[in-house]
Amino acid sequence: MRLSDDSSSIDLRPLRYQFPKVTGDMYDDNWLVIGGSVTTTPSASPPRARLKARTAQ
């Protein structure tokens, strides 16, 4: 999923589930791991930034 306008964007994407197989409560034991990035462009303030999300190990 990508959300953007003239000065910034946010990208989110599903990477994997926390575990390969559900071991207990199927609604709480297997979280979806999301990757993403945030980008802003130069303007009066703030300065240009690019941030990347890290996945849980």
N, CA, C and O atoms as a GROMACS GRO file, in nm:
protein
  228
    1MET      N    1   0.084  -0.115   0.000
    1MET     CA    2   0.000   0.000   0.000
    1MET      C    3   0.090   0.123   0.000
    1MET      O    4   0.187   0.129   0.076
    2ARG      N    5   0.058   0.221  -0.085
    2ARG     CA    6   0.136   0.344  -0.090
    2ARG      C    7   0.041   0.462  -0.076
    2ARG      O    8  -0.057   0.474  -0.150
    3LEU      N    9   0.071   0.549   0.019
    3LEU     CA   10  -0.002   0.674   0.038
    3LEU      C   11   0.095   0.787   0.011
    3LEU      O   12   0.207   0.787   0.063
    4SER      N   13   0.055   0.885  -0.070
    4SER     CA   14   0.147   0.993  -0.100
    4SER      C   15   0.074   1.121  -0.138
    4SER      O   16  -0.044   1.119  -0.175
    5ASP      N   17   0.147   1.231  -0.126
    5ASP     CA   18   0.100   1.360  -0.176
    5ASP      C   19   0.219   1.428  -0.240
    5ASP      O   20   0.317   1.362  -0.273
    6ASP      N   21   0.214   1.559  -0.259
    6ASP     CA   22   0.322   1.630  -0.328
    6ASP      C   23   0.454   1.632  -0.251
    6ASP      O   24   0.560   1.651  -0.311
    7SER      N   25   0.450   1.613  -0.119
    7SER     CA   26   0.572   1.629  -0.041
    7SER      C   27   0.615   1.507   0.040
    7SER      O   28   0.721   1.510   0.102
    8SER      N   29   0.536   1.402   0.043
    8SER     CA   30   0.575   1.286   0.124
    8SER      C   31   0.505   1.159   0.075
    8SER      O   32   0.407   1.164   0.001
    9SER      N   33   0.558   1.046   0.119
    9SER     CA   34   0.495   0.918   0.086
    9SER      C   35   0.521   0.817   0.198
    9SER      O   36   0.620   0.826   0.270
   10ILE      N   37   0.430   0.723   0.208
   10ILE     CA   38   0.442   0.613   0.304
   10ILE      C   39   0.413   0.484   0.227
   10ILE      O   40   0.309   0.472   0.162
   11ASP      N   41   0.504   0.389   0.235
   11ASP     CA   42   0.487   0.258   0.174
   11ASP      C   43   0.478   0.154   0.285
   11ASP      O   44   0.563   0.150   0.373
   12LEU      N   45   0.376   0.070   0.281
   12LEU     CA   46   0.362  -0.041   0.376
   12LEU      C   47   0.339  -0.168   0.296
   12LEU      O   48   0.265  -0.168   0.198
   13ARG      N   49   0.402  -0.279   0.339
   13ARG     CA   50   0.381  -0.406   0.270
   13ARG      C   51   0.393  -0.522   0.369
   13ARG      O   52   0.479  -0.520   0.457
   14PRO      N   53   0.307  -0.621   0.355
   14PRO     CA   54   0.317  -0.739   0.442
   14PRO      C   55   0.441  -0.820   0.402
   14PRO      O   56   0.466  -0.843   0.284
   15LEU      N   57   0.518  -0.862   0.502
   15LEU     CA   58   0.640  -0.939   0.477
   15LEU      C   59   0.621  -1.087   0.505
   15LEU      O   60   0.655  -1.172   0.424
   16ARG      N   61   0.566  -1.116   0.621
   16ARG     CA   62   0.548  -1.256   0.661
   16ARG      C   63   0.466  -1.258   0.789
   16ARG      O   64   0.436  -1.154   0.848
   17TYR      N   65   0.431  -1.377   0.830
   17TYR     CA   66   0.371  -1.393   0.962
   17TYR      C   67   0.482  -1.414   1.065
   17TYR      O   68   0.592  -1.455   1.030
   18GLN      N   69   0.453  -1.385   1.190
   18GLN     CA   70   0.552  -1.397   1.297
   18GLN      C   71   0.605  -1.540   1.306
   18GLN      O   72   0.726  -1.560   1.322
   19PHE      N   73   0.518  -1.637   1.296
   19PHE     CA   74   0.556  -1.778   1.304
   19PHE      C   75   0.503  -1.851   1.181
   19PHE      O   76   0.401  -1.809   1.125
   20PRO      N   77   0.568  -1.959   1.136
   20PRO     CA   78   0.522  -2.032   1.019
   20PRO      C   79   0.386  -2.101   1.040
   20PRO      O   80   0.312  -2.125   0.945
   21LYS      N   81   0.354  -2.132   1.166
   21LYS     CA   82   0.233  -2.206   1.197
   21LYS      C   83   0.173  -2.156   1.327
   21LYS      O   84   0.245  -2.126   1.422
   22VAL      N   85   0.041  -2.147   1.333
   22VAL     CA   86  -0.028  -2.107   1.457
   22VAL      C   87  -0.010  -2.217   1.560
   22VAL      O   88  -0.031  -2.334   1.530
   23THR      N   89   0.029  -2.179   1.684
   23THR     CA   90   0.053  -2.279   1.787
   23THR      C   91  -0.047  -2.271   1.902
   23THR      O   92  -0.055  -2.365   1.982
   24GLY      N   93  -0.124  -2.165   1.912
   24GLY     CA   94  -0.218  -2.148   2.022
   24GLY      C   95  -0.342  -2.075   1.975
   24GLY      O   96  -0.415  -2.126   1.890
   25ASP      N   97  -0.365  -1.959   2.026
   25ASP     CA   98  -0.480  -1.876   1.991
   25ASP      C   99  -0.462  -1.823   1.848
   25ASP      O  100  -0.374  -1.741   1.824
   26MET      N  101  -0.546  -1.868   1.755
   26MET     CA  102  -0.528  -1.830   1.614
   26MET      C  103  -0.547  -1.681   1.588
   26MET      O  104  -0.507  -1.633   1.482
   27TYR      N  105  -0.608  -1.608   1.681
   27TYR     CA  106  -0.630  -1.465   1.661
   27TYR      C  107  -0.523  -1.378   1.727
   27TYR      O  108  -0.523  -1.257   1.708
   28ASP      N  109  -0.433  -1.437   1.805
   28ASP     CA  110  -0.335  -1.355   1.875
   28ASP      C  111  -0.192  -1.407   1.865
   28ASP      O  112  -0.098  -1.331   1.891
   29ASP      N  113  -0.172  -1.531   1.830
   29ASP     CA  114  -0.038  -1.590   1.834
   29ASP      C  115   0.044  -1.572   1.708
   29ASP      O  116   0.162  -1.606   1.708
   30ASN      N  117  -0.012  -1.523   1.602
   30ASN     CA  118   0.060  -1.517   1.476
   30ASN      C  119   0.042  -1.382   1.410
   30ASN      O  120  -0.038  -1.367   1.317
   31TRP      N  121   0.116  -1.284   1.458
   31TRP     CA  122   0.103  -1.147   1.408
   31TRP      C  123   0.164  -1.134   1.269
   31TRP      O  124   0.258  -1.204   1.235
   32LEU      N  125   0.108  -1.043   1.190
   32LEU     CA  126   0.161  -1.013   1.059
   32LEU      C  127   0.275  -0.912   1.074
   32LEU      O  128   0.259  -0.810   1.141
   33VAL      N  129   0.389  -0.940   1.011
   33VAL     CA  130   0.504  -0.850   1.016
   33VAL      C  131   0.497  -0.760   0.893
   33VAL      O  132   0.487  -0.809   0.780
   34ILE      N  133   0.501  -0.629   0.915
   34ILE     CA  134   0.486  -0.530   0.808
   34ILE      C  135   0.618  -0.456   0.787
   34ILE      O  136   0.684  -0.419   0.884
   35GLY      N  137   0.657  -0.436   0.664
   35GLY     CA  138   0.773  -0.355   0.630
   35GLY      C  139   0.724  -0.225   0.568
   35GLY      O  140   0.612  -0.217   0.519
   36GLY      N  141   0.808  -0.124   0.572
   36GLY     CA  142   0.765   0.001   0.514
   36GLY      C  143   0.873   0.107   0.510
   36GLY      O  144   0.982   0.089   0.564
   37SER      N  145   0.840   0.216   0.444
   37SER     CA  146   0.931   0.330   0.439
   37SER      C  147   0.851   0.459   0.436
   37SER      O  148   0.736   0.462   0.392
   38VAL      N  149   0.913   0.566   0.484
   38VAL     CA  150   0.854   0.700   0.485
   38VAL      C  151   0.953   0.792   0.416
   38VAL      O  152   1.072   0.790   0.448
   39THR      N  153   0.905   0.874   0.324
   39THR     CA  154   0.991   0.969   0.253
   39THR      C  155   0.926   1.106   0.256
   39THR      O  156   0.807   1.120   0.230
   40THR      N  157   1.006   1.208   0.288
   40THR     CA  158   0.959   1.346   0.279
   40THR      C  159   1.053   1.422   0.186
   40THR      O  160   1.168   1.384   0.170
   41THR      N  161   1.003   1.528   0.125
   41THR     CA  162   1.085   1.608   0.034
   41THR      C  163   1.122   1.740   0.099
   41THR      O  164   1.059   1.781   0.196
   42PRO      N  165   1.223   1.807   0.046
   42PRO     CA  166   1.268   1.934   0.105
   42PRO      C  167   1.156   2.040   0.104
   42PRO      O  168   1.076   2.047   0.011
   43SER      N  169   1.155   2.119   0.208
   43SER     CA  170   1.064   2.232   0.219
   43SER      C  171   1.126   2.329   0.320
   43SER      O  172   1.239   2.308   0.364
   44ALA      N  173   1.054   2.432   0.357
   44ALA     CA  174   1.106   2.528   0.455
   44ALA      C  175   1.146   2.456   0.584
   44ALA      O  176   1.249   2.489   0.643
   45SER      N  177   1.068   2.361   0.627
   45SER     CA  178   1.100   2.276   0.741
   45SER      C  179   1.010   2.154   0.733
   45SER      O  180   0.895   2.172   0.692
   46PRO      N  181   1.046   2.038   0.766
   46PRO     CA  182   1.175   1.988   0.812
   46PRO      C  183   1.266   1.955   0.694
   46PRO      O  184   1.221   1.960   0.579
   47PRO      N  185   1.393   1.920   0.719
   47PRO     CA  186   1.483   1.880   0.610
   47PRO      C  187   1.443   1.744   0.552
   47PRO      O  188   1.364   1.671   0.612
   48ARG      N  189   1.496   1.712   0.436
   48ARG     CA  190   1.465   1.585   0.370
   48ARG      C  191   1.502   1.467   0.461
   48ARG      O  192   1.607   1.468   0.527
   49ALA      N  193   1.415   1.368   0.464
   49ALA     CA  194   1.440   1.250   0.547
   49ALA      C  195   1.389   1.126   0.475
   49ALA      O  196   1.289   1.132   0.404
   50ARG      N  197   1.456   1.015   0.494
   50ARG     CA  198   1.408   0.887   0.445
   50ARG      C  199   1.428   0.787   0.557
   50ARG      O  200   1.540   0.766   0.602
   51LEU      N  201   1.320   0.726   0.601
   51LEU     CA  202   1.324   0.632   0.712
   51LEU      C  203   1.278   0.496   0.662
   51LEU      O  204   1.187   0.488   0.580
   52LYS      N  205   1.339   0.392   0.710
   52LYS     CA  206   1.297   0.257   0.675
   52LYS      C  207   1.265   0.180   0.801
   52LYS      O  208   1.338   0.187   0.900
   53ALA      N  209   1.156   0.106   0.797
   53ALA     CA  210   1.118   0.024   0.912
   53ALA      C  211   1.201  -0.104   0.912
   53ALA      O  212   1.231  -0.159   0.807
   54ARG      N  213   1.236  -0.149   1.029
   54ARG     CA  214   1.309  -0.275   1.043
   54ARG      C  215   1.212  -0.383   1.084
   54ARG      O  216   1.117  -0.358   1.158
   55THR      N  217   1.234  -0.503   1.036
   55THR     CA  218   1.149  -0.615   1.073
   55THR      C  219   1.195  -0.674   1.205
   55THR      O  220   1.314  -0.668   1.239
   56ALA      N  221   1.103  -0.730   1.278
   56ALA     CA  222   1.136  -0.798   1.404
   56ALA      C  223   1.209  -0.927   1.373
   56ALA      O  224   1.176  -0.996   1.277
   57GLN      N  225   1.307  -0.959   1.452
   57GLN     CA  226   1.386  -1.081   1.430
   57GLN      C  227   1.333  -1.193   1.514
   57GLN      O  228   1.385  -1.304   1.509
   0.00000   0.00000   0.00000
